[in-house]
Amino acid sequence: MTRLLRGRLLWFAADPEEAGEGAHRYVEDGAILVADGLVRQAGEAAALLASVPEGTPVEDHRPHLILPGFIDPHIHFPQTQVIASYGAQLLDWLQKYTFVEEQKFADPEHCAGNAKFFFDELLRNGTTTAVAFCSVHAPSAEAFFAEAARRNLLMLGGKVLMDRNAPEALRDTPQRGYDETKALIGKWHKRGRQLYAIAPRFAITSSEAQLEAAGALAREHPDCHVETHLCENRAEIALVKELFPWSRDYTDVYEHYGLMRRNTLLGHCIHLSARERAAIAERGSVAVFCPTSNLFIGSGLFDWRAMRAAGGRIGLATDVGGGTSYSMLQTAAEAYKVLQLQGQNLPALTAFHAMTRGNAAALGLGDRIGSFEPGRACDAVVLDTGATPAMAHRMQTVATLEEELFVLMTMGTERNVAATYVMGERASVAGAGKPDGSGATSSAGRKGRA
Ligand SMILES: [Zn+2]
């Protein structure tokens, strides 16, 4: 099936922090030629319209922006009813809210219902790939992957491994966690677009024996990702020091068990020593910045500049339910504020790169998603930058693309998402508001070329 998506195209071919102005590609009247779900070509609409057979469907989204679908490299599938829980910092927040809610995921029906909601919500926000922690229960990962596969989404996830410092109903054992993870990898890893992430929740909730088992899983499955949390909160770090008295620091715990490698995603990375930053950079692991969560749970400020200076790779993520929004636009807005508080800046092009190509590169999936270079999956988000009266009003004064993008990330929400595409198909989302009228289909021919 061949079709064209027409609109203002924006994507990145390089990192603006390295390549500057030359990093992005912007086509004012652009089109993407999609065949079999993949981008064949992206460029000037006039040239592409002239090149396709007459009658090729054209979905016209002008004047909206079309970007690669957003990528969220750290989110918790079982926390859709934990988001916005009041008044606690990390360790209390886990005990008081999260560990209560996650127990419900022992029930496969609860998992299935939540999976539908979860992916609807991601798509409503223009997010087409995410890396999720499921609950400790294997059925939660089953439901996660089954629903993602049904929608043909490229998703990464894993059941969390946790065998201590949690209620009994949320504890596995080193052997059970290993066996269940092994079975889930066998069933889901690389099945369709699904990828498995081995998920020791964090050092506090795993015994040494379980971290050994997680390390064994990582060794046996070098192409699976590893997802966990690191140095989010000071009380957490103190407890890790007590639990692992032999360790040089928190990062050393994961290093010791063979869990720090290039496809390791480390949520938060706030309170790090210079040694830890250097270790993360040396091993090529990814520090995942979760600004709405870090502000909401009062964890601290991620130091982007220090991580980049150390040569470290960075991802940008929501961390729902510690995070307060599913929107990567809102996430970028809070990232900007966190950096402002430290005398740093986050230019709009850097932020939009992070949400798309940057996060794809952080996942090692830059050859598959995150841009409109030929051969990538056509996962895309259509953004109406004037979707609210306040935004439309503000946009009247905007003179450049960078200004427009900065207003979009600062004021934007899911209301700005006019459509989301998965493998070139427009995703239907339960409970979506009325369509904005863009995306009307015509066909290439005399009319389409006019
Ligand atoms: Zn998290």
Boltz pocket constraint, residues with backbone or C-beta under 6 A from the ligand:
constraints:
  - pocket:
      binder: B
      contacts: [[A, 74], [A, 75], [A, 76], [A, 229], [A, 267], [A, 319], [A, 320], [A, 322]]
      max_distance: 6.0
